[in-house]
């Protein structure tokens, strides 16, 4: 896929999008070995990479822990805490990374997770949920629900608050945060105070107008989406229907009772309209919603803020949302 000069993006965004599009495309993600190689890569936390991804703040301690999922599997969690907070009970936000339920890794999200921990003064729990095609839907959703229930338990440790949790993620991770919030609202097991959904994938039918409008968009194409869903859903009698709420939270029969939700979308993104539709559906159901659509940026822009004009503003909005709702949860207020 070639990034066309007709895309209305700043030059530095366009140049990065062209480079990323050359390095990864749907036709190169067909075998387990190719997928594994892509999963293993992350941008090093040094110049010049940090000019694009943003730095990992020095004032954050990065650690590791794990929890046991419902089937006994040990799920790793990468943790981020403001330095000097040892012994302090911090509000917790769970982060679910993007990558189409197929790609991505927790270490690649150090810049944004550490940034949230540093600026919002929260503990960020970056969950290494299981990926497709080795683990088909709804395994990733189950892992993320289990992660929230673990964070709400004493087993997660005494240095995080086990109530008033935040759920957040980008792209497929935004999907998983939305799914987990719905499951926990219905079935219980964790108190979720707020969500932050960054260009979330919430409708696996791919029927929104922006999917067709941006079918050949930079970073994420319709072909990429087809590939990701084929790996995630699989085929045969045990494959989940694309409209099942564990795959498409937009199609859940009831959206009332969900926590306040931030939805951030990118204007040059196939997922733009379904994110906007989810925000509107939540609002219609009486949920407190803040939706911001960022102009002249493609899918994934929050991971390369240095190559955009709005990446800093988007991160600031995200951090403000997390910090404000973490404070409100602490004091028993909502909104």
MOPE-V920157 format. One record per backbone hydrogen bond with DSSP energy under -0.5 kcal/mol. NH is the residue of the N-H (numbers start at 0). CO is the residue of the C=O. If there is no record, write none. Layout:
BEGIN
<<NH:CO> <NH:CO>>
END
This chain:
BEGIN
<<3:1> <6:3> <8:6> <9:295> <13:9> <14:10> <15:11> <16:12> <17:13> <18:14> <19:15> <20:16> <21:17> <22:18> <23:19> <27:24> <28:25> <34:30> <35:31> <36:32> <37:33> <38:34> <39:35> <40:36> <40:37> <45:43> <48:45> <49:45> <50:47> <51:47> <51:48> <52:48> <53:49> <56:54> <59:56> <60:80> <61:59> <62:78> <64:76> <66:74> <68:66> <68:72> <71:68> <74:66> <74:72> <75:73> <76:64> <77:125> <78:62> <79:123> <80:60> <82:58> <84:81> <87:84> <89:87> <89:158> <92:122> <93:165> <94:124> <95:167> <96:94> <96:126> <101:98> <102:98> <108:105> <109:106> <112:108> <113:109> <114:110> <115:111> <116:112> <117:113> <118:114> <119:115> <120:116> <121:116> <122:90> <123:79> <123:121> <124:92> <124:122> <125:77> <125:123> <126:94> <126:124> <127:75> <128:126> <131:100> <134:130> <135:133> <136:231> <138:135> <141:137> <142:138> <143:139> <144:140> <145:141> <146:142> <147:143> <148:144> <149:145> <150:146> <151:147> <152:149> <155:149> <155:152> <156:153> <159:156> <160:89> <164:190> <165:91> <166:193> <167:93> <168:195> <169:95> <170:197> <172:169> <174:170> <175:171> <176:172> <177:173> <178:174> <179:175> <180:176> <181:177> <182:178> <183:179> <184:180> <185:181> <186:182> <187:183> <191:189> <192:164> <192:190> <193:164> <194:259> <195:166> <196:261> <197:168> <197:195> <198:196> <198:263> <200:170> <201:199> <203:241> <205:202> <210:207> <211:207> <211:208> <212:208> <213:209> <214:211> <216:213> <219:217> <221:214> <222:214> <224:220> <225:221> <226:222> <227:223> <228:224> <229:225> <230:226> <231:227> <232:228> <233:228> <233:229> <238:235> <243:240> <246:243> <247:243> <248:246> <249:201> <250:247> <251:248> <257:254> <259:192> <260:287> <261:194> <262:289> <263:196> <264:291> <266:293> <267:296> <268:265> <271:268> <274:270> <275:271> <276:272> <277:273> <278:274> <279:275> <280:276> <281:277> <282:278> <283:279> <284:280> <285:282> <286:281> <289:260> <291:262> <293:264> <293:291> <296:293> <298:217> <298:267> <300:297> <302:299> <303:300> <304:301> <305:51> <306:51> <306:303> <307:304> <313:309> <314:310> <315:311> <316:312> <317:313> <318:314> <319:315> <320:316> <321:317> <322:318> <323:319> <324:320> <325:321> <326:322> <327:323> <328:324> <329:325> <330:326> <331:327> <331:328> <332:327>>
END
